[in-house]
Amino acid sequence: MNLPAQKKILLAGLFHETHTFLSQKTGMDQFRETGINIGQDIISRNQGNGSPMDGFLSYAEENDWQIIPTIQMAASPSGTVTDEVYNYFTNHFFKILERECHSIDGVYLVLHGAMVCESYDDVEGTLLREIRKRLTAKGIDIPVVAVIDLHANVSYDMVEFSTCMYSYRKNPHSDAREAAVEAAKRLDVSMAQRVCISQHHLPTQYVVPPTGLSTAADPMKSVLKHARMLETKDPDLLCINVMGGYAYADITDCGFSLNCCTRGDEAVAKGYLDELLEVFEQHLADVYPIESSLDEALEHIDREKRPNGPVLLIEPADNIGGGTPGDGTGILGPLLIMRRKNIIAVINDPESAMRCNKAGVGSKIELMVGAKTDLHHGQPVPIKAEILHLSDGKFELENKQSHLASMMGSHIEMGPCAVIVNEQATILLTSLKIPPMDLGQLHSQGIYPKNGDLVIVKAAVSHKDAYDPIAAASYYVDSAGLCTSNLLSLPYKKLKGKQISAR
Ligand SMILES: [Zn+2]
């Protein structure tokens, strides 16, 4: 009896959510912070870390696939990526693709889907087009499958030049690893049934702020529910992807979109996408979550009789997971002036963290904290405090299904850190910005947010799995910052025909 031949898969990862309104570019140094993995390092550094790459590797192992690992590059959400980064990736990747293309059965990519570099507004579409071009030039027709983030700004090129894309279904992205496994299953199917698979894309005019894209709330909740119903009903469907999009990219493909992959009839598939858009439009009013001014939120907090537990002051305008610097003082500054007490905050401020590390634990120090990256995130705040704790900023995720695992795996590095404390606040100063998606970030530094009164959280939705369970209440506070939910305040130039959502 002949055993089926072992499948050979070319593997790569390119992951960045690009905020094009930030003035600072994202270069090789930022990608090196998260780690650039080449060849076998992709396997050894991802196995068991809860990331999408880990999901693919486990599926490949179970199915005895031979993997040709090429290159994996990722960086925290931030400004436009330099061409040097894209060229570094493609130089490695295409060298190996050219070498291996005659012997591989498929290509698997871990992508974000909202990456912009200096020369290309649609990095993923450009990459997929180039892969297909090179394969076709050699007469090779193999599937190219990608797992993508729910916040991807999907383009026609991404859909046309990939065989199947499979996106996360949850926000916070607790299912990123699982989605990668599902994408690998679609690769398996595609390798067997390549000829009859087609993808369809429905871009829309809607650009939605991240705060409106929680999958526990409408419109995403209802649209995803309907999509799952269609997937269950129609066995021809390989998947339907509901793409929230990423609003802070001034590119023509920005915004909410729908796509699907099917073995069945094209017209039927397109009909599904139209149906889903109708569901989205029925819930359009819900894409504007309520945000208060800080004064309104505090007035409400002071009036309410709450059970024990901290109140979260969510600061979406400095949403680290959305790309902003994480050094905004739009909430911390006024709270300190108002003489509020028992505040807990994290501010990314390498300069202050360094000064604390030089001064030593137990020293008293005077700092100007935060707002050093640009002029959009408040003013530096004067703070006199005692240095309570110093560390190298390394921690392991407490929840391996944390949104953070989708971006960085389970081992996280914040760079040299300091915890400073005074009669008003406990503040963690970091050297690398890390979004507040896992309580291990604070617990590892001896900070217990459940004991605070006012906890500032620089996020939109991705904090919810970690922070909502410890919170007595939660308020979205409108402050200054480039991840503002007020999209109308941003200087878009390329959103022709798009409708920017604003309350
Ligand atoms: Zn995302």
Boltz pocket constraint, residues with backbone or C-beta under 6 A from the ligand:
constraints:
  - pocket:
      binder: B
      contacts: [[A, 149], [A, 150], [A, 151], [A, 173]]
      max_distance: 6.0
